[in-house]
Structure formats: C-alpha cells, structure tokens
Amino acid sequence: MISIDGWQVPGYDTKVSAGIKLAGSDLSGFGSFSLSADNGVKPGVLNVKTKIAFVDSNELASLITKAKALDENGARVEYTINNDLAEAYKIRKAKFDGEVKATELEDLKGWQVSFKLLEVRSVSEREQQQLDETSNQVSEQQSTDSQAQIQQKFEQVEGP
C-alpha cells in the first residue's frame, strides 16, 4: 500500500520498489587501482506498479490528474508519500517523474499502471544546502572583512 498526500493509490496487486544512486566516478586511470570519487547520494526513486479494473476508470483518471498537477509556479506538485519501503529509504516528499503508463490487460479486464516518484528535498539535499549556506556565510564574512581592510588602507594613505 502506498498513499500520496493521504490519498491511497488505487488498484490491486500493487508493488512498490525503491532505489537510490550512490554516485561516483572511477579515478584509477588505466591501472588496477580502486580509486574513485564520491559524488554524493542522489535522490531516491519509488517505482509503483498497480492494476486498476476497467470499471474503476475514474480512479485511473484521478491518478493521472495527480501526476499532471502543477503548483502556482508551473512546477510539478510535491506530495507527501506514505509507504513502509519509502520510510525505510527516508523518502518523505516526492513528485511524479518520467512516464505514467497504463497498458490494457484484456484477460483481467483492467489496466497495468506504472509510474515513478522522484524524491525531493531529500536528507542528502538538505544536508548539502546547510553546508552551502555555511560556506556562503563564511565567504561573505571574509569578503566583507577584506573589503573593510582595503578601505582602511586607502584612508591611511596620504596623497595628492
């Protein structure tokens, strides 16, 4: 079971899978070394597959409406996700990403629906923002101090 802003994703035989990418790049060159660069933890992705009966076409329409929803700035809406697997990955907020696909299942008189939810404002992202803010504050302080020192030196110099 998975819910989006308290709205339970419709259907039956619902399967949720999750993953994160631990980004890095190989620095070993042509040798046999195991050197690599750590490029951070990328946002998590939830893959959802569910089956929706033909008679529940309004539920499919509601899902598609949520997927296409835009906020006041024209960006896709961020939703609060409730699911045990999402909780294990610490995915709390996500938005629809990529393709929302529905395929007819004639033998079952329904649709196989699949979509992805991309994590937004992840723990890693918030930590990076805090580090960036701290470094910006330190940089601004250093530049302000340097500017003041230069100004004082100009004021001390006597000239024509």
Order of alpha helices (4+ residues) and beta strands (2+ residues): beta-beta-beta-beta-beta-beta-alpha-beta-alpha-beta-beta-alpha
